[in-house]
Amino acid sequence: MSNKASCKACSFYEDHAANSGTVAGDAGLCRFNPPVSQPDANARGLWPVVTGSDWCGHFDDESKAA
C-alpha cells in the first residue's frame, strides 16, 4: 500500500456536505460498506463519517471517479 493511501484519495470517499450544502471541515463519507442501521426503526441509516487523513484496508485509488 502506498504511503499516500488516505480516505481523501480513495475512490470510496465522498466529501460530506452538511444540510447547508457546505463541506463539513475535513469530514467525508466512506461509501465502501452500506449505511449502518440505527436502533430506531424510523431512523435513517448512516454512512460512516471519516476524516480525509484516515485510512483502512479497503483503500482503492484505481477506480477513482474522474
ZIKAZI-V563095 format. One line per field, one symbol per residue. burial: I if it has 24 or more other ideal C-beta (glycine too) atoms within 12 Angstrom, else O. Layout:
burial=???
This chain:
burial=OOOOOIIIOIOIIIIIOOOOOOOOOOIIIIOOOOOOOOOOOOOOOOOIIIOIOIIOOOIOOOOOOO
